[in-house]
Amino acid sequence: PNPFNPRTEVHYTLPRNGQSLLRVFYARGREVARPLDAAALAGAGRVAWDASGLASGIYFAELSLDGEVLASRKLTLVR
C-alpha cells in the first residue's frame, strides 16, 4: 500500500532469471536500503521492507536485473 507506515511489501515480476537488486532511495538520491540483493528466478515475487528507522517522506524503490533497471516506484512513508 502507498502511503505506508512503517512496513510495506514490494511486488515485482522478473522477465528472466538473474541477479536482482531492489534499492530504496530517499528523495534527494541517497540510498537508504537494499531489501533485495540476490539471485532470483523469473516470475512474480515480493519483498518486505521495514522503514522503522527512517523519517516520513518520499522514497523511490528501483528494481534492477543483471544491472538493467526494470522499474521504479515512488513510496510515501507517513508516520
PDB file with SEQRES, HELIX, SHEET and CRYST1 records, atoms N, CA, C and O in Angstrom:
SEQRES   1 A   79  PRO ASN PRO PHE ASN PRO ARG THR GLU VAL HIS TYR THR          
SEQRES   2 A   79  LEU PRO ARG ASN GLY GLN SER LEU LEU ARG VAL PHE TYR          
SEQRES   3 A   79  ALA ARG GLY ARG GLU VAL ALA ARG PRO LEU ASP ALA ALA          
SEQRES   4 A   79  ALA LEU ALA GLY ALA GLY ARG VAL ALA TRP ASP ALA SER          
SEQRES   5 A   79  GLY LEU ALA SER GLY ILE TYR PHE ALA GLU LEU SER LEU          
SEQRES   6 A   79  ASP GLY GLU VAL LEU ALA SER ARG LYS LEU THR LEU VAL          
SEQRES   7 A   79  ARG                                                          
SHEET    1 AA1 2 ARG A   7  LEU A  14  0                                        
SHEET    2 AA1 2 GLY A  43  ASP A  50 -1                                        
SHEET    1 AA2 4 GLU A  31  ALA A  40  0                                        
SHEET    2 AA2 4 GLY A  18  TYR A  26 -1                                        
SHEET    3 AA2 4 GLY A  57  LEU A  65 -1                                        
SHEET    4 AA2 4 GLU A  68  LEU A  77 -1                                        
CRYST1    1.000    1.000    1.000  90.00  90.00  90.00 P 1           1          
ATOM      1  N   PRO A   1       0.824  -1.206   0.000  1.00  0.00           N  
ATOM      2  CA  PRO A   1       0.000   0.000   0.000  1.00  0.00           C  
ATOM      3  C   PRO A   1       0.860   1.258   0.000  1.00  0.00           C  
ATOM      4  O   PRO A   1       1.994   1.256   0.479  1.00  0.00           O  
ATOM      5  N   ASN A   2       0.326   2.274  -0.519  1.00  0.00           N  
ATOM      6  CA  ASN A   2       1.042   3.539  -0.610  1.00  0.00           C  
ATOM      7  C   ASN A   2       0.062   4.661  -0.322  1.00  0.00           C  
ATOM      8  O   ASN A   2      -0.887   4.798  -1.095  1.00  0.00           O  
ATOM      9  N   PRO A   3       0.194   5.454   0.684  1.00  0.00           N  
ATOM     10  CA  PRO A   3       1.328   5.521   1.615  1.00  0.00           C  
ATOM     11  C   PRO A   3       1.346   4.334   2.588  1.00  0.00           C  
ATOM     12  O   PRO A   3       0.363   3.608   2.737  1.00  0.00           O  
ATOM     13  N   PHE A   4       2.496   4.167   3.240  1.00  0.00           N  
ATOM     14  CA  PHE A   4       2.656   3.060   4.183  1.00  0.00           C  
ATOM     15  C   PHE A   4       3.223   3.576   5.494  1.00  0.00           C  
ATOM     16  O   PHE A   4       3.724   4.698   5.567  1.00  0.00           O  
ATOM     17  N   ASN A   5       3.139   2.735   6.543  1.00  0.00           N  
ATOM     18  CA  ASN A   5       3.615   3.127   7.865  1.00  0.00           C  
ATOM     19  C   ASN A   5       3.855   1.904   8.715  1.00  0.00           C  
ATOM     20  O   ASN A   5       2.887   1.199   8.998  1.00  0.00           O  
ATOM     21  N   PRO A   6       5.032   1.600   9.137  1.00  0.00           N  
ATOM     22  CA  PRO A   6       6.339   1.780   8.520  1.00  0.00           C  
ATOM     23  C   PRO A   6       6.775   0.576   7.700  1.00  0.00           C  
ATOM     24  O   PRO A   6       7.911   0.535   7.228  1.00  0.00           O  
ATOM     25  N   ARG A   7       5.897  -0.405   7.522  1.00  0.00           N  
ATOM     26  CA  ARG A   7       6.265  -1.598   6.747  1.00  0.00           C  
ATOM     27  C   ARG A   7       5.406  -1.686   5.489  1.00  0.00           C  
ATOM     28  O   ARG A   7       4.234  -1.309   5.478  1.00  0.00           O  
ATOM     29  N   THR A   8       6.037  -2.201   4.425  1.00  0.00           N  
ATOM     30  CA  THR A   8       5.304  -2.399   3.182  1.00  0.00           C  
ATOM     31  C   THR A   8       5.884  -3.593   2.447  1.00  0.00           C  
ATOM     32  O   THR A   8       6.967  -4.069   2.787  1.00  0.00           O  
ATOM     33  N   GLU A   9       5.185  -4.069   1.463  1.00  0.00           N  
ATOM     34  CA  GLU A   9       5.639  -5.150   0.599  1.00  0.00           C  
ATOM     35  C   GLU A   9       5.714  -4.633  -0.819  1.00  0.00           C  
ATOM     36  O   GLU A   9       4.776  -4.007  -1.314  1.00  0.00           O  
ATOM     37  N   VAL A  10       6.830  -4.895  -1.470  1.00  0.00           N  
ATOM     38  CA  VAL A  10       7.008  -4.508  -2.871  1.00  0.00           C  
ATOM     39  C   VAL A  10       6.836  -5.765  -3.717  1.00  0.00           C  
ATOM     40  O   VAL A  10       7.566  -6.741  -3.547  1.00  0.00           O  
ATOM     41  N   HIS A  11       5.874  -5.735  -4.623  1.00  0.00           N  
ATOM     42  CA  HIS A  11       5.612  -6.853  -5.534  1.00  0.00           C  
ATOM     43  C   HIS A  11       6.282  -6.556  -6.866  1.00  0.00           C  
ATOM     44  O   HIS A  11       6.280  -5.414  -7.324  1.00  0.00           O  
ATOM     45  N   TYR A  12       6.856  -7.585  -7.491  1.00  0.00           N  
ATOM     46  CA  TYR A  12       7.563  -7.392  -8.754  1.00  0.00           C  
ATOM     47  C   TYR A  12       7.437  -8.646  -9.620  1.00  0.00           C  
ATOM     48  O   TYR A  12       7.064  -9.718  -9.145  1.00  0.00           O  
ATOM     49  N   THR A  13       7.758  -8.480 -10.895  1.00  0.00           N  
ATOM     50  CA  THR A  13       7.801  -9.601 -11.830  1.00  0.00           C  
ATOM     51  C   THR A  13       9.098  -9.511 -12.615  1.00  0.00           C  
ATOM     52  O   THR A  13       9.402  -8.475 -13.207  1.00  0.00           O  
ATOM     53  N   LEU A  14       9.856 -10.590 -12.620  1.00  0.00           N  
ATOM     54  CA  LEU A  14      11.118 -10.637 -13.351  1.00  0.00           C  
ATOM     55  C   LEU A  14      10.918 -11.391 -14.667  1.00  0.00           C  
ATOM     56  O   LEU A  14      10.312 -12.462 -14.674  1.00  0.00           O  
ATOM     57  N   PRO A  15      11.417 -10.846 -15.776  1.00  0.00           N  
ATOM     58  CA  PRO A  15      11.222 -11.489 -17.073  1.00  0.00           C  
ATOM     59  C   PRO A  15      12.128 -12.699 -17.305  1.00  0.00           C  
ATOM     60  O   PRO A  15      11.861 -13.522 -18.180  1.00  0.00           O  
ATOM     61  N   ARG A  16      13.197 -12.803 -16.518  1.00  0.00           N  
ATOM     62  CA  ARG A  16      14.144 -13.915 -16.687  1.00  0.00           C  
ATOM     63  C   ARG A  16      14.907 -14.129 -15.379  1.00  0.00           C  
ATOM     64  O   ARG A  16      14.855 -13.290 -14.480  1.00  0.00           O  
ATOM     65  N   ASN A  17      15.604 -15.234 -15.281  1.00  0.00           N  
ATOM     66  CA  ASN A  17      16.457 -15.493 -14.123  1.00  0.00           C  
ATOM     67  C   ASN A  17      17.626 -14.518 -14.136  1.00  0.00           C  
ATOM     68  O   ASN A  17      18.068 -14.080 -15.198  1.00  0.00           O  
ATOM     69  N   GLY A  18      18.121 -14.184 -12.955  1.00  0.00           N  
ATOM     70  CA  GLY A  18      19.295 -13.323 -12.900  1.00  0.00           C  
ATOM     71  C   GLY A  18      19.505 -12.749 -11.513  1.00  0.00           C  
ATOM     72  O   GLY A  18      18.805 -13.098 -10.562  1.00  0.00           O  
ATOM     73  N   GLN A  19      20.486 -11.860 -11.415  1.00  0.00           N  
ATOM     74  CA  GLN A  19      20.800 -11.185 -10.161  1.00  0.00           C  
ATOM     75  C   GLN A  19      19.866  -9.991 -10.015  1.00  0.00           C  
ATOM     76  O   GLN A  19      19.935  -9.036 -10.789  1.00  0.00           O  
ATOM     77  N   SER A  20      19.002 -10.056  -9.026  1.00  0.00           N  
ATOM     78  CA  SER A  20      18.027  -8.980  -8.826  1.00  0.00           C  
ATOM     79  C   SER A  20      18.464  -8.099  -7.665  1.00  0.00           C  
ATOM     80  O   SER A  20      19.064  -8.562  -6.695  1.00  0.00           O  
ATOM     81  N   LEU A  21      18.146  -6.817  -7.794  1.00  0.00           N  
ATOM     82  CA  LEU A  21      18.529  -5.829  -6.803  1.00  0.00           C  
ATOM     83  C   LEU A  21      17.392  -4.827  -6.656  1.00  0.00           C  
ATOM     84  O   LEU A  21      16.959  -4.219  -7.634  1.00  0.00           O  
ATOM     85  N   LEU A  22      16.918  -4.663  -5.438  1.00  0.00           N  
ATOM     86  CA  LEU A  22      15.916  -3.647  -5.137  1.00  0.00           C  
ATOM     87  C   LEU A  22      16.576  -2.659  -4.182  1.00  0.00           C  
ATOM     88  O   LEU A  22      16.935  -3.005  -3.057  1.00  0.00           O  
ATOM     89  N   ARG A  23      16.729  -1.427  -4.650  1.00  0.00           N  
ATOM     90  CA  ARG A  23      17.336  -0.381  -3.832  1.00  0.00           C  
ATOM     91  C   ARG A  23      16.283   0.672  -3.535  1.00  0.00           C  
ATOM     92  O   ARG A  23      15.430   0.974  -4.370  1.00  0.00           O  
ATOM     93  N   VAL A  24      16.355   1.229  -2.323  1.00  0.00           N  
ATOM     94  CA  VAL A  24      15.440   2.285  -1.926  1.00  0.00           C  
ATOM     95  C   VAL A  24      16.265   3.541  -1.684  1.00  0.00           C  
ATOM     96  O   VAL A  24      17.279   3.518  -0.987  1.00  0.00           O  
ATOM     97  N   PHE A  25      15.805   4.637  -2.278  1.00  0.00           N  
ATOM     98  CA  PHE A  25      16.486   5.918  -2.182  1.00  0.00           C  
ATOM     99  C   PHE A  25      15.591   6.939  -1.508  1.00  0.00           C  
ATOM    100  O   PHE A  25      14.376   6.932  -1.707  1.00  0.00           O  
ATOM    101  N   TYR A  26      16.186   7.822  -0.708  1.00  0.00           N  
ATOM    102  CA  TYR A  26      15.485   8.988  -0.197  1.00  0.00           C  
ATOM    103  C   TYR A  26      15.292   9.933  -1.380  1.00  0.00           C  
ATOM    104  O   TYR A  26      16.025   9.838  -2.364  1.00  0.00           O  
ATOM    105  N   ALA A  27      14.337  10.828  -1.306  1.00  0.00           N  
ATOM    106  CA  ALA A  27      14.000  11.711  -2.429  1.00  0.00           C  
ATOM    107  C   ALA A  27      15.202  12.491  -2.959  1.00  0.00           C  
ATOM    108  O   ALA A  27      15.225  12.845  -4.137  1.00  0.00           O  
ATOM    109  N   ARG A  28      16.181  12.761  -2.134  1.00  0.00           N  
ATOM    110  CA  ARG A  28      17.368  13.516  -2.570  1.00  0.00           C  
ATOM    111  C   ARG A  28      18.431  12.637  -3.217  1.00  0.00           C  
ATOM    112  O   ARG A  28      19.503  13.124  -3.575  1.00  0.00           O  
ATOM    113  N   GLY A  29      18.145  11.353  -3.371  1.00  0.00           N  
ATOM    114  CA  GLY A  29      19.045  10.474  -4.102  1.00  0.00           C  
ATOM    115  C   GLY A  29      19.943   9.585  -3.275  1.00  0.00           C  
ATOM    116  O   GLY A  29      20.673   8.773  -3.844  1.00  0.00           O  
ATOM    117  N   ARG A  30      19.925   9.698  -1.960  1.00  0.00           N  
ATOM    118  CA  ARG A  30      20.780   8.867  -1.108  1.00  0.00           C  
ATOM    119  C   ARG A  30      20.142   7.497  -0.916  1.00  0.00           C  
ATOM    120  O   ARG A  30      18.970   7.397  -0.552  1.00  0.00           O  
ATOM    121  N   GLU A  31      20.916   6.441  -1.161  1.00  0.00           N  
ATOM    122  CA  GLU A  31      20.411   5.082  -0.952  1.00  0.00           C  
ATOM    123  C   GLU A  31      20.260   4.826   0.541  1.00  0.00           C  
ATOM    124  O   GLU A  31      21.179   5.094   1.315  1.00  0.00           O  
ATOM    125  N   VAL A  32      19.093   4.302   0.951  1.00  0.00           N  
ATOM    126  CA  VAL A  32      18.827   4.053   2.367  1.00  0.00           C  
ATOM    127  C   VAL A  32      18.606   2.581   2.684  1.00  0.00           C  
ATOM    128  O   VAL A  32      18.664   2.194   3.851  1.00  0.00           O  
ATOM    129  N   ALA A  33      18.353   1.740   1.666  1.00  0.00           N  
ATOM    130  CA  ALA A  33      18.104   0.320   1.937  1.00  0.00           C  
ATOM    131  C   ALA A  33      18.283  -0.502   0.663  1.00  0.00           C  
ATOM    132  O   ALA A  33      18.156  -0.004  -0.455  1.00  0.00           O  
ATOM    133  N   ARG A  34      18.588  -1.799   0.884  1.00  0.00           N  
ATOM    134  CA  ARG A  34      18.635  -2.804  -0.178  1.00  0.00           C  
ATOM    135  C   ARG A  34      17.843  -4.015   0.292  1.00  0.00           C  
ATOM    136  O   ARG A  34      18.416  -5.000   0.757  1.00  0.00           O  
ATOM    137  N   PRO A  35      16.518  -3.933   0.166  1.00  0.00           N  
ATOM    138  CA  PRO A  35      15.694  -5.049   0.649  1.00  0.00           C  
ATOM    139  C   PRO A  35      15.899  -6.351  -0.120  1.00  0.00           C  
ATOM    140  O   PRO A  35      15.564  -7.424   0.381  1.00  0.00           O  
ATOM    141  N   LEU A  36      16.444  -6.266  -1.330  1.00  0.00           N  
ATOM    142  CA  LEU A  36      16.651  -7.465  -2.139  1.00  0.00           C  
ATOM    143  C   LEU A  36      17.964  -7.330  -2.898  1.00  0.00           C  
ATOM    144  O   LEU A  36      18.178  -6.350  -3.612  1.00  0.00           O  
ATOM    145  N   ASP A  37      18.822  -8.297  -2.745  1.00  0.00           N  
ATOM    146  CA  ASP A  37      20.090  -8.355  -3.479  1.00  0.00           C  
ATOM    147  C   ASP A  37      20.476  -9.825  -3.552  1.00  0.00           C  
ATOM    148  O   ASP A  37      21.251 -10.315  -2.731  1.00  0.00           O  
ATOM    149  N   ALA A  38      19.923 -10.532  -4.556  1.00  0.00           N  
ATOM    150  CA  ALA A  38      20.117 -11.977  -4.626  1.00  0.00           C  
ATOM    151  C   ALA A  38      19.810 -12.508  -6.013  1.00  0.00           C  
ATOM    152  O   ALA A  38      19.163 -11.841  -6.822  1.00  0.00           O  
ATOM    153  N   ALA A  39      20.283 -13.715  -6.276  1.00  0.00           N  
ATOM    154  CA  ALA A  39      19.890 -14.400  -7.498  1.00  0.00           C  
ATOM    155  C   ALA A  39      18.409 -14.739  -7.377  1.00  0.00           C  
ATOM    156  O   ALA A  39      17.947 -15.166  -6.318  1.00  0.00           O  
ATOM    157  N   ALA A  40      17.671 -14.547  -8.464  1.00  0.00           N  
ATOM    158  CA  ALA A  40      16.225 -14.783  -8.419  1.00  0.00           C  
ATOM    159  C   ALA A  40      15.775 -15.465  -9.698  1.00  0.00           C  
ATOM    160  O   ALA A  40      16.408 -15.344 -10.747  1.00  0.00           O  
ATOM    161  N   LEU A  41      14.676 -16.179  -9.588  1.00  0.00           N  
ATOM    162  CA  LEU A  41      14.083 -16.853 -10.742  1.00  0.00           C  
ATOM    163  C   LEU A  41      13.065 -15.951 -11.415  1.00  0.00           C  
ATOM    164  O   LEU A  41      12.486 -15.065 -10.786  1.00  0.00           O  
ATOM    165  N   ALA A  42      12.857 -16.187 -12.692  1.00  0.00           N  
ATOM    166  CA  ALA A  42      11.852 -15.425 -13.441  1.00  0.00           C  
ATOM    167  C   ALA A  42      10.480 -15.627 -12.823  1.00  0.00           C  
ATOM    168  O   ALA A  42      10.188 -16.679 -12.253  1.00  0.00           O  
ATOM    169  N   GLY A  43       9.639 -14.600 -12.945  1.00  0.00           N  
ATOM    170  CA  GLY A  43       8.274 -14.692 -12.435  1.00  0.00           C  
ATOM    171  C   GLY A  43       8.003 -13.687 -11.348  1.00  0.00           C  
ATOM    172  O   GLY A  43       8.799 -12.782 -11.100  1.00  0.00           O  
ATOM    173  N   ALA A  44       6.864 -13.858 -10.701  1.00  0.00           N  
ATOM    174  CA  ALA A  44       6.413 -12.921  -9.678  1.00  0.00           C  
ATOM    175  C   ALA A  44       7.124 -13.174  -8.355  1.00  0.00           C  
ATOM    176  O   ALA A  44       7.465 -14.306  -8.012  1.00  0.00           O  
ATOM    177  N   GLY A  45       7.335 -12.098  -7.633  1.00  0.00           N  
ATOM    178  CA  GLY A  45       7.940 -12.182  -6.316  1.00  0.00           C  
ATOM    179  C   GLY A  45       7.525 -10.989  -5.483  1.00  0.00           C  
ATOM    180  O   GLY A  45       6.852 -10.079  -5.966  1.00  0.00           O  
ATOM    181  N   ARG A  46       7.930 -11.003  -4.235  1.00  0.00           N  
ATOM    182  CA  ARG A  46       7.650  -9.876  -3.353  1.00  0.00           C  
ATOM    183  C   ARG A  46       8.717  -9.829  -2.273  1.00  0.00           C  
ATOM    184  O   ARG A  46       9.316 -10.844  -1.918  1.00  0.00           O  
ATOM    185  N   VAL A  47       8.937  -8.639  -1.767  1.00  0.00           N  
ATOM    186  CA  VAL A  47       9.911  -8.455  -0.706  1.00  0.00           C  
ATOM    187  C   VAL A  47       9.334  -7.450   0.291  1.00  0.00           C  
ATOM    188  O   VAL A  47       8.736  -6.445  -0.096  1.00  0.00           O  
ATOM    189  N   ALA A  48       9.522  -7.735   1.571  1.00  0.00           N  
ATOM    190  CA  ALA A  48       9.060  -6.840   2.622  1.00  0.00           C  
ATOM    191  C   ALA A  48      10.147  -5.811   2.912  1.00  0.00           C  
ATOM    192  O   ALA A  48      11.340  -6.104   2.830  1.00  0.00           O  
ATOM    193  N   TRP A  49       9.709  -4.600   3.252  1.00  0.00           N  
ATOM    194  CA  TRP A  49      10.645  -3.537   3.617  1.00  0.00           C  
ATOM    195  C   TRP A  49      10.131  -2.866   4.871  1.00  0.00           C  
ATOM    196  O   TRP A  49       8.977  -2.443   4.936  1.00  0.00           O  
ATOM    197  N   ASP A  50      10.998  -2.772   5.867  1.00  0.00           N  
ATOM    198  CA  ASP A  50      10.667  -2.128   7.136  1.00  0.00           C  
ATOM    199  C   ASP A  50      11.444  -0.814   7.220  1.00  0.00           C  
ATOM    200  O   ASP A  50      12.674  -0.812   7.269  1.00  0.00           O  
ATOM    201  N   ALA A  51      10.721   0.287   7.234  1.00  0.00           N  
ATOM    202  CA  ALA A  51      11.329   1.618   7.257  1.00  0.00           C  
ATOM    203  C   ALA A  51      11.237   2.248   8.641  1.00  0.00           C  
ATOM    204  O   ALA A  51      11.178   3.472   8.757  1.00  0.00           O  
ATOM    205  N   SER A  52      11.224   1.435   9.683  1.00  0.00           N  
ATOM    206  CA  SER A  52      11.058   1.935  11.047  1.00  0.00           C  
ATOM    207  C   SER A  52      12.081   2.992  11.432  1.00  0.00           C  
ATOM    208  O   SER A  52      11.747   3.928  12.159  1.00  0.00           O  
ATOM    209  N   GLY A  53      13.300   2.870  10.970  1.00  0.00           N  
ATOM    210  CA  GLY A  53      14.347   3.817  11.354  1.00  0.00           C  
ATOM    211  C   GLY A  53      14.435   5.056  10.492  1.00  0.00           C  
ATOM    212  O   GLY A  53      15.353   5.858  10.661  1.00  0.00           O  
ATOM    213  N   LEU A  54      13.507   5.231   9.577  1.00  0.00           N  
ATOM    214  CA  LEU A  54      13.573   6.358   8.646  1.00  0.00           C  
ATOM    215  C   LEU A  54      12.483   7.385   8.921  1.00  0.00           C  
ATOM    216  O   LEU A  54      11.445   7.073   9.505  1.00  0.00           O  
ATOM    217  N   ALA A  55      12.737   8.606   8.493  1.00  0.00           N  
ATOM    218  CA  ALA A  55      11.780   9.699   8.670  1.00  0.00           C  
ATOM    219  C   ALA A  55      10.662   9.624   7.637  1.00  0.00           C  
ATOM    220  O   ALA A  55      10.820   9.019   6.577  1.00  0.00           O  
ATOM    221  N   SER A  56       9.543  10.240   7.957  1.00  0.00           N  
ATOM    222  CA  SER A  56       8.452  10.362   6.988  1.00  0.00           C  
ATOM    223  C   SER A  56       8.966  11.092   5.761  1.00  0.00           C  
ATOM    224  O   SER A  56       9.837  11.956   5.861  1.00  0.00           O  
ATOM    225  N   GLY A  57       8.423  10.743   4.601  1.00  0.00           N  
ATOM    226  CA  GLY A  57       8.826  11.421   3.383  1.00  0.00           C  
ATOM    227  C   GLY A  57       8.636  10.564   2.158  1.00  0.00           C  
ATOM    228  O   GLY A  57       8.016   9.502   2.198  1.00  0.00           O  
ATOM    229  N   ILE A  58       9.194  11.064   1.054  1.00  0.00           N  
ATOM    230  CA  ILE A  58       9.104  10.391  -0.242  1.00  0.00           C  
ATOM    231  C   ILE A  58      10.370   9.570  -0.458  1.00  0.00           C  
ATOM    232  O   ILE A  58      11.484  10.053  -0.258  1.00  0.00           O  
ATOM    233  N   TYR A  59      10.179   8.327  -0.868  1.00  0.00           N  
ATOM    234  CA  TYR A  59      11.276   7.420  -1.184  1.00  0.00           C  
ATOM    235  C   TYR A  59      11.004   6.824  -2.559  1.00  0.00           C  
ATOM    236  O   TYR A  59       9.866   6.817  -3.028  1.00  0.00           O  
ATOM    237  N   PHE A  60      12.054   6.327  -3.198  1.00  0.00           N  
ATOM    238  CA  PHE A  60      11.916   5.688  -4.503  1.00  0.00           C  
ATOM    239  C   PHE A  60      12.535   4.306  -4.433  1.00  0.00           C  
ATOM    240  O   PHE A  60      13.657   4.146  -3.953  1.00  0.00           O  
ATOM    241  N   ALA A  61      11.803   3.305  -4.913  1.00  0.00           N  
ATOM    242  CA  ALA A  61      12.296   1.931  -4.998  1.00  0.00           C  
ATOM    243  C   ALA A  61      12.639   1.656  -6.453  1.00  0.00           C  
ATOM    244  O   ALA A  61      11.841   1.919  -7.352  1.00  0.00           O  
ATOM    245  N   GLU A  62      13.837   1.122  -6.676  1.00  0.00           N  
ATOM    246  CA  GLU A  62      14.303   0.829  -8.032  1.00  0.00           C  
ATOM    247  C   GLU A  62      14.678  -0.646  -8.121  1.00  0.00           C  
ATOM    248  O   GLU A  62      15.526  -1.126  -7.368  1.00  0.00           O  
ATOM    249  N   LEU A  63      14.045  -1.355  -9.041  1.00  0.00           N  
ATOM    250  CA  LEU A  63      14.299  -2.771  -9.254  1.00  0.00           C  
ATOM    251  C   LEU A  63      15.161  -2.948 -10.494  1.00  0.00           C  
ATOM    252  O   LEU A  63      14.838  -2.433 -11.565  1.00  0.00           O  
ATOM    253  N   SER A  64      16.261  -3.682 -10.341  1.00  0.00           N  
ATOM    254  CA  SER A  64      17.108  -3.973 -11.497  1.00  0.00           C  
ATOM    255  C   SER A  64      17.401  -5.470 -11.548  1.00  0.00           C  
ATOM    256  O   SER A  64      17.361  -6.172 -10.538  1.00  0.00           O  
ATOM    257  N   LEU A  65      17.694  -5.927 -12.756  1.00  0.00           N  
ATOM    258  CA  LEU A  65      18.017  -7.331 -13.006  1.00  0.00           C  
ATOM    259  C   LEU A  65      19.266  -7.361 -13.859  1.00  0.00           C  
ATOM    260  O   LEU A  65      19.273  -6.848 -14.978  1.00  0.00           O  
ATOM    261  N   ASP A  66      20.328  -7.962 -13.334  1.00  0.00           N  
ATOM    262  CA  ASP A  66      21.621  -8.016 -14.027  1.00  0.00           C  
ATOM    263  C   ASP A  66      22.078  -6.627 -14.465  1.00  0.00           C  
ATOM    264  O   ASP A  66      22.633  -6.470 -15.553  1.00  0.00           O  
ATOM    265  N   GLY A  67      21.848  -5.622 -13.625  1.00  0.00           N  
ATOM    266  CA  GLY A  67      22.300  -4.259 -13.894  1.00  0.00           C  
ATOM    267  C   GLY A  67      21.359  -3.419 -14.730  1.00  0.00           C  
ATOM    268  O   GLY A  67      21.588  -2.220 -14.887  1.00  0.00           O  
ATOM    269  N   GLU A  68      20.316  -4.006 -15.267  1.00  0.00           N  
ATOM    270  CA  GLU A  68      19.343  -3.282 -16.092  1.00  0.00           C  
ATOM    271  C   GLU A  68      18.151  -2.877 -15.222  1.00  0.00           C  
ATOM    272  O   GLU A  68      17.510  -3.729 -14.607  1.00  0.00           O  
ATOM    273  N   VAL A  69      17.859  -1.575 -15.174  1.00  0.00           N  
ATOM    274  CA  VAL A  69      16.730  -1.093 -14.378  1.00  0.00           C  
ATOM    275  C   VAL A  69      15.431  -1.514 -15.058  1.00  0.00           C  
ATOM    276  O   VAL A  69      15.201  -1.211 -16.228  1.00  0.00           O  
ATOM    277  N   LEU A  70      14.582  -2.221 -14.301  1.00  0.00           N  
ATOM    278  CA  LEU A  70      13.305  -2.693 -14.827  1.00  0.00           C  
ATOM    279  C   LEU A  70      12.149  -1.789 -14.444  1.00  0.00           C  
ATOM    280  O   LEU A  70      11.223  -1.593 -15.231  1.00  0.00           O  
ATOM    281  N   ALA A  71      12.199  -1.240 -13.243  1.00  0.00           N  
ATOM    282  CA  ALA A  71      11.075  -0.433 -12.768  1.00  0.00           C  
ATOM    283  C   ALA A  71      11.522   0.462 -11.628  1.00  0.00           C  
ATOM    284  O   ALA A  71      12.502   0.187 -10.935  1.00  0.00           O  
ATOM    285  N   SER A  72      10.774   1.541 -11.456  1.00  0.00           N  
ATOM    286  CA  SER A  72      10.986   2.462 -10.351  1.00  0.00           C  
ATOM    287  C   SER A  72       9.612   2.867  -9.833  1.00  0.00           C  
ATOM    288  O   SER A  72       8.686   3.088 -10.613  1.00  0.00           O  
ATOM    289  N   ARG A  73       9.486   2.963  -8.515  1.00  0.00           N  
ATOM    290  CA  ARG A  73       8.187   3.294  -7.932  1.00  0.00           C  
ATOM    291  C   ARG A  73       8.387   4.269  -6.772  1.00  0.00           C  
ATOM    292  O   ARG A  73       9.331   4.139  -5.992  1.00  0.00           O  
ATOM    293  N   LYS A  74       7.498   5.233  -6.673  1.00  0.00           N  
ATOM    294  CA  LYS A  74       7.522   6.193  -5.569  1.00  0.00           C  
ATOM    295  C   LYS A  74       6.790   5.595  -4.379  1.00  0.00           C  
ATOM    296  O   LYS A  74       5.701   5.040  -4.523  1.00  0.00           O  
ATOM    297  N   LEU A  75       7.396   5.713  -3.202  1.00  0.00           N  
ATOM    298  CA  LEU A  75       6.814   5.233  -1.949  1.00  0.00           C  
ATOM    299  C   LEU A  75       6.719   6.408  -0.977  1.00  0.00           C  
ATOM    300  O   LEU A  75       7.662   7.188  -0.847  1.00  0.00           O  
ATOM    301  N   THR A  76       5.601   6.529  -0.309  1.00  0.00           N  
ATOM    302  CA  THR A  76       5.413   7.605   0.661  1.00  0.00           C  
ATOM    303  C   THR A  76       5.294   7.011   2.063  1.00  0.00           C  
ATOM    304  O   THR A  76       4.376   6.246   2.354  1.00  0.00           O  
ATOM    305  N   LEU A  77       6.230   7.375   2.912  1.00  0.00           N  
ATOM    306  CA  LEU A  77       6.232   6.919   4.303  1.00  0.00           C  
ATOM    307  C   LEU A  77       5.557   7.995   5.161  1.00  0.00           C  
ATOM    308  O   LEU A  77       6.011   9.138   5.205  1.00  0.00           O  
ATOM    309  N   VAL A  78       4.473   7.618   5.839  1.00  0.00           N  
ATOM    310  CA  VAL A  78       3.729   8.557   6.675  1.00  0.00           C  
ATOM    311  C   VAL A  78       3.703   7.999   8.087  1.00  0.00           C  
ATOM    312  O   VAL A  78       3.349   6.838   8.293  1.00  0.00           O  
ATOM    313  N   ARG A  79       4.064   8.797   9.031  1.00  0.00           N  
ATOM    314  CA  ARG A  79       4.059   8.379  10.436  1.00  0.00           C  
ATOM    315  C   ARG A  79       2.833   8.896  11.136  1.00  0.00           C  
ATOM    316  O   ARG A  79       2.650   8.646  12.327  1.00  0.00           O  
TER     317      ARG A  79                                                      
END                                                                             
